[in-house]
Amino acid sequence: MKISVGNLPQDWSEEDIRKLFSEFGETQHISIKRDKLTGRSLGYGSLEMEDESAKKALNALNKKEISGKTLAVVDSEEWKKEFEKKQSIKGGSGGTKVLGSQTKGGFSGSGIRRTGGRGK
């Protein structure tokens, strides 16, 4: 099962996550998302565990306070389904919206954009 972990302390490494989750089972493919320019942690990441171990870890670690931060530990697949459900209720990601200036005639009704040209 793939697990997403959010609100991580910025100074944490993959090894810190491994230690935290090791009491529940073996962790695999641990990654922390980092800023491309600075390499600093963005405060979230993911890992994979065997299903039973992952469920135990989710129950024990979600909303646990570590270094003054409350962790968010969720099943990635469940989170993705919930996110897609919310997006479908809202009407999608917004990529299909038509703005007034893109409709025939625009806001002015003429469909022609007049700029004056040459700074006039």
N, C-alpha and C positions, 0 to 999 in steps of 0.2 A: 504494500500500500504506500502511496506517495503522500507525504505529510508536508504541509506548509507551516512555517514558523514565522510569526511576525512580532514586531516590537522587541527585537533582540538588542542587547547592549552593543554599542558601536565597536567596542574593543574586543568583542568575541570573535573567535576563529572557528573553523570547522572542527577542530579538536575539542573545543569547549562544548559544542553541540553534541559531539560523539559521547563525551563524558556524561552529559546530562541525560541522554537517551539510553545509555548503555545498561542501566539498571532494569530496563524493560526488554532488552533484546539486542541483537546485532543490527547495526545501522549500515546502510549502503548509500552510495552516491550523494554524499552531503555537499551542499553548495550554499554559499552566502552570496547574495547579489551585491555587487560592488560598483562604485562609480568608475566609469571608464577612464577618466582623467586622473583622479586622485588615488584610486584604489581603496578608498574608505568604504566601509560597510554601509549599505543602505538600510540596514536594520531588519531585513527579512531574508529568508532562504527556504530551502527544501531538503528533504531526505527521504529515503525509502527504508521500510522495515517490513518484516513478515506481518501478515494481517493481525494475528492475535496480539503480538507484541505492540503493534501500532495502536490498536484499540486501547490497550492498557495505558500506553504513553499519552494518548489523547485525553483520556479521562483524568489522569494524574497531573499533567502539565499545563493544560489549558487554563488560563487565568492565574497561573502561579507567578508570584512576584520574585524576580531575580534582579539583583543590582538596582533596585528601585524602579524596575519596569515590570509591567504585567504582560506576560507572554500570551500570544494568541497562537494556539496550536490547533490546526484543523486538517481534516481529510481533504486533500486537494480536489479529488473528484466530486465530493459533495459540495465543496465551495464553488467549483466551476458550474455545477448544475444550478445551484441557487443563484449565482450571478447571471447566468443565461436566462433563468426564469424571470428575474427582475428586469432584465433588459427587454424581454419580449413584452412584459406588461407596460413598460415605458414607451414601447414603439420602436425598439431597436437601438442601435448605437448612434443614430443621428446621421449616418451616411446617406440616407435616402431622403432627407428633408430637402425641400425646395425653398430657397430663399426668394424674397420678393423681387430682387433684381434679376433673378434667373427665370422668372416666369415671363410669358409673353406680355410685353408692354411694360414690365417693371412696375414701380410704384407710380410713375408719372402717367402711365397709360399709353405713352407714345411708342415705347419700344426702341427709341433712339436716344443714345447718350450724347449729349451736347456738352463739350468741354470748353469751347471757345477757341481752342488752338492757339499756338504761339504766345501763350501767356496772357491773352486778352481776356 
